[in-house]
Amino acid sequence: MADAAATAVDTHTLILDAARSRLLVDGYAGLSTRKVAEEAAVPVSQLNYHFGSKQGLILALFEEENRRRLDRQRSMYAEDLPLWQRYERACDYLEDDLDSGYVRVLQEMVAAAWSNAELGAAVRELLGGWVALLTEVAREAERRHGPLGPFTAEELATLVASAFYGSEALLLLGFDREVLPIRSALRRVGVMIRRLEEGPTPPGRMDDAGVSAVS
């Protein structure tokens, strides 16, 4: 029984890994269960057994990818560090997620969800976990530093989540820093948070985002 259960888990993982690879190559619209099965070296019937359908497979893949990264983010934001340092880490993680293909998976899922109500509901629920986490972080900042200007914690969390999501889409489109300074703009937010926590950076000193205090 134990061997059978381990085999089932291995097959499940093999199929998800293959689906991730094919999604990055073919996109959601071009994704073929036959090609996924070939890459995983399993019969198509195994895809149907484990996931039920192409949509079930993609949802399982997105849920797994999203859970892993949301757990990482929760752990990072729970660390006893200044908020600006944790935000800088979030910017670093964006680079990791671009390199790993997670951002591409996310954007493919969102695009497919525009015309698929069931998929849209699932994607909204999964992405809602990110906004909920950022809302907790915003409330922490509010407790430590006072009012968040004109924003509620929920509004500020929505703004930050939207900034990252929109930035991911633009980076995937290939905008470079000469056209849109996306990465430096995101990191400037960390500079603002640091100034809130520590006060202004002395003139001429470089902050941790690599940006001169005089600019």
ABEGO torsion letter per residue (X at the ends): XAAAAAAAAAAAAAAAAAAAAAAAAAEAAABBAAAAAAAAGBBAAAAAAAAGBAAAAAAAAAAAAAAAAAAAAAAAAABBBBAAAAAAAAAAAAAAAAAAGAAAAAAAAAAAAAABAAAAAAAAAAAAAAAAAAAAAAAAAAAAAEBAEABBAAAAAAAAAAAAAAAAAAAAAGBBAAABBAAAAAAAAAAAAAAAAAEBBBBGBBBAAGBBABX
